Structure formats: structure tokens, C-alpha cells
């Protein structure tokens, strides 16, 4: 018997790193602020890497808990 297909709404979390790094860059690039001696754009992109890694880790943890890793 075929197993019912599970919804994977949590995969929408993977849009967050895209929106952070690609869609928001034109807006953030206009900010002329220096955090210490580091430009704001570099701080923004570094935070994007951390947030993107967190989103990917969260999706992985949800998939592992639901048992979806074997099916993908």
C-alpha cells in the first residue's frame, strides 16, 4: 500500500536565505554604516550565511524527525 504523501511546508524556510542574500541586497547596499571597521554590507552577508545555515539545519532536523530523509 502506498504511503500518503506528506506536505513539506517547512521547505519554504529555504526561501529565507535567498531573500536575505539576493532580494534584500539592493536595499541594504544603500546603508552607509560601519560596524567597527567592517562595512555594513559585509556584516549583513555574514549574518546571511549564519541564518541560511540555520534554516537549512532546521529543515534537515524536521525532515529527519518525520522520517523523510530516506525517501528524498
MODELLER restraints for C-alpha pairs under 7 A, 6 or more apart:
rsr = mdl.restraints
at = mdl.atoms
rsr.add(forms.Gaussian(group=physical.xy_distance, feature=features.Distance(at['CA:10:A'], at['CA:59:A']), mean=6.33, stdev=0.5))
rsr.add(forms.Gaussian(group=physical.xy_distance, feature=features.Distance(at['CA:11:A'], at['CA:59:A']), mean=6.33, stdev=0.5))
rsr.add(forms.Gaussian(group=physical.xy_distance, feature=features.Distance(at['CA:13:A'], at['CA:55:A']), mean=5.99, stdev=0.5))
rsr.add(forms.Gaussian(group=physical.xy_distance, feature=features.Distance(at['CA:14:A'], at['CA:55:A']), mean=6.27, stdev=0.5))
rsr.add(forms.Gaussian(group=physical.xy_distance, feature=features.Distance(at['CA:14:A'], at['CA:56:A']), mean=6.56, stdev=0.5))
rsr.add(forms.Gaussian(group=physical.xy_distance, feature=features.Distance(at['CA:17:A'], at['CA:48:A']), mean=6.47, stdev=0.5))
rsr.add(forms.Gaussian(group=physical.xy_distance, feature=features.Distance(at['CA:17:A'], at['CA:51:A']), mean=6.84, stdev=0.5))
rsr.add(forms.Gaussian(group=physical.xy_distance, feature=features.Distance(at['CA:17:A'], at['CA:52:A']), mean=4.67, stdev=0.5))
rsr.add(forms.Gaussian(group=physical.xy_distance, feature=features.Distance(at['CA:20:A'], at['CA:48:A']), mean=6.09, stdev=0.5))
rsr.add(forms.Gaussian(group=physical.xy_distance, feature=features.Distance(at['CA:21:A'], at['CA:45:A']), mean=6.69, stdev=0.5))
rsr.add(forms.Gaussian(group=physical.xy_distance, feature=features.Distance(at['CA:21:A'], at['CA:48:A']), mean=6.33, stdev=0.5))
rsr.add(forms.Gaussian(group=physical.xy_distance, feature=features.Distance(at['CA:28:A'], at['CA:41:A']), mean=6.72, stdev=0.5))
rsr.add(forms.Gaussian(group=physical.xy_distance, feature=features.Distance(at['CA:29:A'], at['CA:41:A']), mean=6.21, stdev=0.5))
rsr.add(forms.Gaussian(group=physical.xy_distance, feature=features.Distance(at['CA:33:A'], at['CA:39:A']), mean=6.46, stdev=0.5))
rsr.add(forms.Gaussian(group=physical.xy_distance, feature=features.Distance(at['CA:33:A'], at['CA:40:A']), mean=5.52, stdev=0.5))
rsr.add(forms.Gaussian(group=physical.xy_distance, feature=features.Distance(at['CA:34:A'], at['CA:40:A']), mean=5.45, stdev=0.5))
rsr.add(forms.Gaussian(group=physical.xy_distance, feature=features.Distance(at['CA:63:A'], at['CA:69:A']), mean=6.00, stdev=0.5))
